[in-house]
């Protein structure tokens, strides 16, 4: 029996909400490439990937982008102009994307921690919204002292199910070098992460539907473990589940965007009728998500005509 076949409806019903998964690490550690793997395409324009931005909170819905100020005010912006956002005036970017992956989690793409010109307050102010972290560390200089110091500050703010992703392993010269890196990391991070996975994200993306290449990239084991946790988490978010009458989100700004019509900004996140699943942008992970949804009896994609008649 595979990991995928252990997922049950009971697990899904126990979740108070989707897990908020933060992508963290130093600059050039692979966070942007990882978000491309998850979503099937770059969620931000290519010219923006090297731009200083506040945390980008990505949720499922019709494509839209909002700049959220420190006072909670929201301004809808064009995706092409996102590089004009002033980090001094913006707490986070709220980005909606129709990718399948976002049906089982929200993503928070954090700024790189190693920029000396960016205060840690920029991303620390959003840590209270985070459930789990995927920490990306480059294989050629894995788990630097600055990474360890930052992790010590934030680890207690998560629910404990965190993953250390050793990226760019294709840049190591041999399997022996990789074994040495992994041995050192297991020793130095003992007890800090739930799992550690080596991966070449670029090779995983290039694998397409080639299962052998997908496995060789290191993505298969990582993705299977992650999906199992997202669909049936072993521990919930730091905040306790609330009743149906109460707001599920601790942040009122986030609550206004939680897959319900938004009367403030005019944006409506897409929702599917009960028993169906909407599918949007394609990616490597959604193929595996569809396997899981079939097990829940949700195999059919609703058509626009079908939704209009409901």
C-alpha positions in Angstrom: 0.0 0.0 0.0 1.4 3.4 -1.0 1.4 6.5 1.1 -1.3 8.0 -1.1 -3.8 5.2 -0.4 -3.7 5.9 3.3 -5.5 9.2 3.0 -9.1 9.2 4.1 -12.1 11.5 4.2 -11.8 11.5 8.0 -8.4 13.2 7.8 -9.8 15.9 5.6 -12.8 16.6 7.8 -10.6 17.0 10.9 -8.7 19.9 9.4 -9.9 23.3 10.7 -8.6 24.9 7.4 -6.0 24.4 4.8 -2.4 24.3 6.0 -0.4 27.5 5.4 3.0 26.4 4.1 5.8 28.9 4.1 8.8 28.6 1.7 11.8 30.0 3.5 15.6 30.1 3.2 18.4 32.4 2.0 18.4 34.1 -1.4 19.1 31.8 -4.4 18.2 28.7 -2.3 15.5 27.7 -4.7 12.3 29.1 -3.2 11.1 30.7 -6.4 11.8 27.5 -8.4 10.0 25.5 -5.7 6.9 27.7 -6.1 7.0 27.1 -9.8 7.1 23.3 -9.2 4.1 23.6 -6.9 2.0 25.9 -9.1 3.0 24.8 -12.6 4.4 28.2 -13.6 6.1 31.2 -12.1 3.5 32.9 -9.9 5.3 36.2 -10.4 6.8 37.9 -13.5 10.4 36.7 -14.1 11.7 40.3 -13.6 10.3 40.3 -10.1 12.1 37.1 -8.9 15.2 39.1 -7.9 13.2 42.1 -6.6 12.9 42.8 -2.9 9.3 42.0 -2.0 7.4 41.5 1.3 6.0 38.0 1.9 3.7 36.8 -0.9 0.6 34.9 0.4 -0.8 32.7 -2.4 -4.2 31.2 -2.2 -6.6 29.4 -4.6 -8.9 31.6 -6.6 -9.4 33.7 -9.7 -6.2 35.5 -10.6 -5.8 38.7 -8.7 -3.2 40.6 -6.7 -3.5 42.9 -3.7 -1.0 44.9 -1.7 -1.8 44.8 2.0 -0.6 47.7 4.1 0.6 47.6 7.7 -2.7 49.1 8.7 -4.7 46.3 6.9 -5.7 48.5 4.0 -5.8 46.7 0.6 -5.0 48.0 -2.9 -5.6 45.8 -5.9 -2.6 46.0 -8.3 -1.6 44.6 -11.7 0.7 41.6 -11.6 3.0 43.4 -14.0 3.4 46.3 -11.6 4.2 44.2 -8.5 7.8 45.2 -8.5 6.7 48.8 -7.8 5.3 47.8 -4.4 7.1 49.7 -1.7 8.2 47.3 1.0 8.2 50.0 3.6 4.5 50.5 3.1 3.4 46.9 2.5 3.0 44.1 5.0 2.3 41.4 2.4 1.2 40.7 -1.1 -2.0 38.6 -1.5 -1.9 36.7 -4.7 -4.8 34.4 -6.0 -3.9 31.7 -8.4 -6.1 28.9 -9.9 -3.5 26.1 -9.4 -4.7 22.7 -8.2 -2.0 22.6 -5.5 -3.6 25.6 -3.7 -6.8 23.5 -3.1 -4.9 21.6 -0.4 -2.7 24.4 1.0 -1.9 28.1 1.0 1.7 29.1 0.2 3.6 31.9 1.7 6.7 32.8 -0.3 9.0 34.6 2.2 11.8 37.0 1.3 15.3 35.6 1.5 16.7 35.9 5.1 20.2 36.9 4.0 19.6 40.4 2.6 21.4 42.8 4.9 19.3 45.7 3.6 16.0 44.0 4.7 15.0 44.0 8.3 13.9 40.6 9.7 10.7 42.4 10.7 9.5 42.2 7.1 9.0 38.4 7.3 8.8 38.0 11.1 5.5 40.0 11.1 3.9 37.3 9.0 5.2 34.2 10.9 2.0 34.1 13.0 0.2 33.1 9.9 2.5 30.2 9.2 1.7 26.6 10.1 4.5 24.6 8.5 7.8 25.6 6.8 9.7 24.2 3.9 13.2 25.5 4.5 15.4 25.5 1.4 19.1 25.2 1.8 21.7 25.0 -1.0 23.5 21.7 -1.1 26.9 23.3 -1.8 26.7 25.4 1.4 24.0 23.8 3.4 22.7 25.0 6.7 24.9 28.0 7.2 25.2 29.6 10.6 22.8 32.4 9.6 20.2 29.8 8.7 20.6 28.0 12.0 20.3 31.3 13.9 17.1 32.3 12.1 15.5 28.9 12.5 16.1 29.1 16.3 14.0 32.3 16.3 11.0 31.0 14.4 10.8 27.2 15.0 8.5 27.6 18.0 6.0 29.6 15.9 5.2 26.6 13.6 3.1 23.5 14.3 6.3 21.3 14.3 5.8 19.6 10.9 8.7 21.3 9.1 10.8 20.1 6.2 14.4 20.8 5.4 14.8 20.7 1.6 18.4 20.3 0.4 18.3 22.0 -3.1 20.6 22.1 -6.1 22.0 18.6 -5.3 22.8 18.4 -9.1 25.7 20.8 -8.4 27.5 18.3 -6.2 30.2 16.4 -7.9 29.3 12.9 -6.7 26.9 10.7 -4.7 29.6 10.5 -2.1 29.5 14.3 -1.7 25.8 14.2 -1.3 26.0 11.4 1.4 28.5 13.6 3.3 26.2 16.6 3.2 23.2 14.6 4.3 25.1 13.0 7.1 26.3 16.4 8.4 22.8 17.9 8.1 21.1 15.0 10.0 23.6 15.6 12.8 23.5 19.4 12.9 19.7 19.6 12.6 18.8 16.6 14.7 15.3 17.2 16.1 14.7 20.4 14.3 12.8 19.1 11.2 10.3 16.4 10.7 12.1 15.3 7.5 15.1 16.1 5.3 15.0 15.6 1.5 17.7 16.2 -1.1 16.3 17.4 -4.5 17.1 19.0 -7.8 14.0 21.2 -8.3 15.0 22.1 -11.9 15.4 18.4 -12.8 12.0 17.7 -11.2 10.4 20.4 -13.3 12.1 19.1 -16.5 11.0 15.6 -15.7 7.5 16.3 -16.9 5.6 13.0 -17.0 8.8 10.9 -17.0 8.3 9.0 -13.7 11.9 7.7 -13.6 13.4 11.2 -14.0 10.8 12.5 -11.4 12.1 10.0 -8.9 15.7 10.5 -9.8 15.4 14.3 -9.1 14.4 13.5 -5.5 10.9 15.0 -5.9 8.9 11.9 -5.6 9.8 11.1 -2.0 9.5 14.7 -0.9 6.1 15.3 -2.6 4.6 12.1 -1.4 5.5 13.0 2.2 4.3 16.5 1.9 1.0 15.6 0.3 0.3 13.0 3.0 0.9 15.7 5.7 -1.3 18.3 3.9 -4.2 15.9 3.4 -3.9 14.2 6.8 -1.7 16.4 9.1 -0.4 14.7 12.2 -0.7 17.9 14.2 -2.9 20.9 13.6 -2.1 24.6 13.3 -1.0 26.4 16.5 -4.4 27.9 17.0 -7.2 25.6 18.1 -10.1 24.9 15.8 -13.1 27.2 16.2 -16.8 26.7 15.9 -18.6 27.3 12.7 -19.9 30.7 14.0 -16.4 32.0 14.7 -13.9 33.2 12.2 -11.3 30.6 11.4 -8.5 33.1 10.6 -6.7 35.0 13.4 -6.0 37.8 11.0 -9.2 39.7 9.9 -7.5 40.6 6.6 -6.9 37.0 5.7 -10.4 36.0 6.8 -11.9 38.3 4.2 -10.2 36.4 1.4 -10.8 32.8 2.7 -12.5 31.3 -0.4 -15.7 33.4 0.1 -17.1 36.4 -1.8 -15.1 39.5 -0.8 -17.3 42.5 -0.4 -14.4 44.8 0.3 -12.3 44.4 -2.8 -14.7 43.0 -5.3 -12.6 39.8 -5.6 -14.3 36.4 -5.4 -12.2 33.4 -4.8 -13.6 30.4 -6.7 -15.4 27.7 -4.8 -16.6 24.3 -6.1 -20.0 22.7 -5.4 -19.9 20.0 -2.7 -18.5 16.8 -4.1 -16.5 18.4 -6.9 -13.1 19.9 -7.4 -12.1 22.8 -9.5 -8.9 22.5 -11.5 -6.9 25.4 -12.8 -3.3 25.8 -13.8 -1.4 22.5 -14.3 1.7 21.4 -12.4 3.6 18.3 -11.5 2.0 18.0 -8.0 -1.7 18.4 -9.1 -1.5 15.2 -11.0 -0.9 13.5 -7.7 -3.6 15.6 -6.1 -6.1 14.3 -8.6 -5.1 10.7 -7.6 -6.1 11.6 -4.1 -9.3 13.3 -5.0 -10.4 10.3 -7.0 -10.1 8.2 -3.9 -12.6 10.7 -2.3 -15.1 10.2 -5.2 -14.3 13.6 -6.7 -13.2 12.6 -10.1 -15.2 15.0 -12.3 -14.2 18.5 -13.2 -17.2 20.9 -13.0 -17.9 22.7 -16.3 -18.8 26.3 -16.4 -22.2 25.4 -17.8 -22.7 22.9 -15.0 -21.8 25.5 -12.3 -24.2 28.0 -13.9 -27.1 25.6 -13.6 -26.6 24.9 -9.9 
